[in-house]
Amino acid sequence: MDIEAAKLIGGGLATIGVAGAGVGIGTIFGSYVSAAGRNPAAAPKLFGNVLLGFALTEAVALYALVMAFLILFG
C-alpha cells in the first residue's frame, strides 16, 4: 500500500509541469498579441518565433506527462 500511495503522489507532482507549460503558452501568445497590436507590420515575422516557442513549451508539457505515466504505470 505504501508503494501505491507514493506512485500516486509522484504522478501528481509530475503533472505540475503541465500546468507550468500552460502558463508559458499563455504568456507566449499574450505577448505575441500585444506585440502584433503595437506593430502590425512585424506580426508575420514574429509568428514563426511564436510557433517555435509554443512547440518547445508544449514539449516540456509532454515530457512531464510521460514522466507522470511512467511513475504511475511503470
Secondary structure by P-SEA (a helix, b strand, c coil): caaaaaaaaaaaaaaaaaaaaaaaaaaaaaaaaaaaaacccccccaaaaaaaaaaaaaaaaaaaaaaaaaaacc
